[in-house]
Amino acid sequence: MSPRDAVRRIFGGLVHRAWAAVRVSGTITPSTPAGYRFRRLGEGACISFPPGAIFGEAWIEIGDHTLIGERVSISAGMGPGVDLGPDSIVRIGGGCSIGRGSHIVGHHSIDIGDDVFAGPYVYITDQNHVYDDPDTPIGRQWPRNKPVAIGAGSWLGTGAIILPGTRIGRQSVVAAGAVVNSEFPDHCVIAGVPAKIVRRHTPDMGWRPPLKTDPGPLRALRPGA
């Protein structure tokens, strides 16, 4: 090994060890100063370093042993320093795992049940822009809020988008890249843009595709359809 390679190896090792120490020191837990700002940050819960944009902590609850990945943004309200009233706005249950780069943006009510796992870059919001006035820029029109609820034990695939008014039942799967803006029962698989049920579980039949009562326009055009 040449002297230059040896120096690079030593320096590289120091950088990696230093970064590992920074990650450990920067993790937000119930016992760190940043953890005290949350309405609740449960026992064993942690927010990995580096975090994303986090504000409105006084209106955010995170349950026991929930892991929030790197660069995850969690916010309550339009910006820091705003009084949002007596009730919490974003509630994440216990035993959850939120993948890196995800965003949870709450203004009215977001409920995430226990043991919900989310892949990377999932986006969850209870607020949407409106376009009622065609002469006013959309970004200047007052947005609308609708509560969001995600049932316990569910899985949200990478890049899924959960829009205002969504209610997802227990033990359900949201496919990667799905855009969800409706209500769905327990034990179903949701996929597509906009998302629809592609499989359901019932005690008598197990997992099965939904019943198809409408042949659809393409099938109706086929010879002999």
N, C-alpha and C positions, 0 to 999 in steps of 0.2 A: 504494500500500500504506500503510495506516494505521500509526502508531507501534506500536500494540498488536500488529498482525499481524507487524510486523518483529521485535519482541521474541520473539513466539512462534516465529517461523521460526528465529531465531538459537538460542533456548533448545532447541528441538526438535532442531536439528542437533547441538548439543553433547551432548544426551542420547543420541542414536543413536551418535555417535562414541565416547562414553564406554562405552556398552554393548558396542559392537564390540570395544573395547580390553579390556574385562573378559572377554569371551568368549575372546579369544585368550590372555590371561594365565592364565585359569582352566582351559584345556585340559590334560588329563593326558597326558603323553607319556613315553617312556622316560627322557628327560633331566630331568624335573621331580621334585621330592622325593616327590610322591605316587606317581609311577611306580615308584620304587624298592621300594615295599612289595609289589608283585606278584611272584609266583614267576617269571613271565615276562611282559613287555610288549614285544612284538617291535618291530623297527626299522620306523619309519614308522607305527606304530599310535597311535591317539589316542582319548581319551574326552572327548567334547564337554562344554562347560560350559553350563548347570549340570548336574552329574551327579545321578543318583538315589542311593539308599542303596547304598553299597559297603562291604563288610567281608569279612574272611577273605581278604584279598589274597594272603597267603602260599600259599594253596591254589587260586589262580586263574591260569591261563595264557591269554594272548591273543597270537595270532600276528602275523606281520609284515603291515603295511599294512592292518590291520583298523580300521574306523571304527565307533565306538560313539556313537550319537546322544545328543541332550540328554535328560536326566532318565531315563536307563536305569539300572535297579538291577541290580547283580550281587553276589551274596552266596554265601559258602560257610559252612555251619554255621548254628546257631541264632542266633548273635550274636557280636559282636566279642570278642576275648580268649580264645577257646576253642582248645585244642590239638586239631587234627583228624587228627593222625598224619603219617606221612612222605610220603604221596602227594597229588598234586593232586586236586581234586574237580571244578572247572569248567575245561574246556579248550575254547577257541574258536580255530579254525584261522586261517590267514592269508588275507588278501584278503576278509574277511567285512564285511558291513555290517548293523548292528543298529539298527533304526528307533527313533525317539524314543519315550520312555515305556514301553519294553519292560522285562520283568522276567526275569532268569535266576536261579533260586533253587536252589542245589545243596546237598545234604547227603551224598550218596553218590557219584554219578558222572554228570556231564553232558558228553558229547562232541559238539561241533559241528565238522563237517569244514571244509575249506578252501572258500572262495568261496561260503559260504552267505549269502543275503540275506534279511533279515527286515523286513517292513513295520512300521509303528508299532504299539505296544501289544500286542506278542506276549508271551505268558506261557509260560515253560518251567520245569518243576520236576520233580525226581525224588522228591518226598515228597508223601504224601497222608494226610489224616486217616482214622481208622478209627472204626467205630461198633459194635464187637463187644459191648461191655457196654451194654445199654440203660438202665442206671441211672446211668452216669457221663457227665457232660457230654462231648460229642464233643471239644471243645477241650482236655480234660484227659486224653484217652486217647493213649497213645504212638503217634505216626504210624509208617507203614511207608515204606521206601525201595525204589525199583527204578531201576536205571540207565536213562539216556536217551541215545540216539545219533541224530544227524541227519547223513545222508550228505552228502559233498562236492557242491557245485554245486546244492544245493536252494534252493527259494524258499518262504518262509513268509509267507502273506498277512496283511494287517492284522487284528489281533485274534485270531489263531489261538492255541489253547491246547494245549500239549504236556504231557501228563500222565505220571506215572511208568510205566516199563515200555515206553515208546514207542521203536521203532526204525524210522527212516525211511531208505530206501535212497538211493543217489546220484541226482543229477539229477532229483529229484522235486519236485512242487508241492503245497503245502498251501493250500487255498482260504481266503479271508478268513473268519474266524469259526468255522472248523472246530475241533472238540474231538477230539484224537487221543490214543488210549490203547492202541494195538496195534502190531503189526509189519507193515511194508510193504516190498515189494521195490524195486529200482532202477527208475527211469524210469516213475513213475506219478503220476497226479493224484488227490489225496485231498480229499474234501469231505464236509461234513455233521456232524451231532451224533447219535450218535458218528460219527467220520469213516470213510468207506469209499472204496474205489477206484472212481473214475468213468471213468478212462481209463488205458490202459497202452500202452507202446511195446514192440514186438518187432521184431527185425531183418527178419523176413520180411513182416510186415503193417503196420509203422509204428505210428502212434498209432490206437488203436481203443478203443471201450467194452469193458468186461469181458463175457464170455459170460453170457447169462441162461438158466440152466437151470431156474429155478423161476418159474412164471408169476405167483406171488404171489396173495394172497387176493382182491384187487379184480378182477384179470383173470379169475380162475376164476369169479367171479360173473356176468361179462358173458354175455349170450345168445350162443351159438355159440362160447364160449371152450373 
